[in-house]
Amino acid sequence: NWDTRLQVGSRDEIGMLGHSINDLAASLQRYRDTRRAFFSNISHELRTPVTYLQGYAKVLTDGLVDSDKEKKQYLSIIYQESVRLEHLINDLFDLSKMEEGQIKLNMEWMDLKITIKTTVQKVKLKAESKRLSLQLDLQDQVPLIRGDRKRMEQVLLNLLENAIRYTEKGSVLVRLTGKKEATVLSVSDTGIGIPKEELPYIFERFYRVEKSRAREYGGTGLGLSIVKKYVEMQDGTVRVDSQMGVGTTFTLIFTHEKKQRRDGMK
Ligand code: ADP
């Protein structure tokens, strides 16, 4: 039982050891809580689309729907829910590979402008269906960076999907600027924002801001931990700025110097 804290009286080595054990117990307890929350989340998240798939497929195969319009509507729900399932399974798969340290990146010189254009295309419909304007502000000549195209696309997709998911009205802006020292990519939204006290935790696995809010918006609590991990594997850093009710900006920074130094050493 990790709730039992040691009573620490002395201030010597034994006392310090006692404090360390208490800290360790507290972090184990936190790990257990997030794990438990994760499995209950994941079961819920898996069950919901499956219930829809079964329900609508059954109605269709039982011949209970006459109008073509309605049939189309049901098929479209089946399609959307299967896409949701696919995302969830992909996230889980990536996460388990990361845990085993099995992910190998295919590093090459790449143009982030192309990543942005491909990814934005994928979320266009989603943004339109919420009447959000999806804006690009891409500097003309941006230095190439070293990265893995597929992973970079997933990073940006996660950020864009979040931006759209947590924004009710306004816009989502993707900005790319290249300077001598770094290439900087940011995704800004005019959404609900993230409370200041939650900011240090949002990149943690399974972490979601407010449980009630998480249920309402869907998602798995895995997106940002995958973002951070992938960006760091590609020698980048992530930062977040947010103001409640105003919006959120995620910024990815890829420094050039460091890579050139390292390449020079090879
Ligand atoms: P989820 O699948 O729940 O979106 P993420 O790891 O992607 O999980 O994000 C963690 C939490 O951070 C989310 O539950 C959400 O509360 C918050 N969050 C992420 N992106 C945004 C954003 N653009 N605006 C507001 N809140 C966000």
Residues whose N, C-alpha, C, O or C-beta is under 5 A from the ligand:
A	BS01	ADP	N162 A163 Y166 G191 G193 I194 I202 Y207 R208 V209 A214 G218 G219 T220 G221 L222 G223 L224 S225 T248
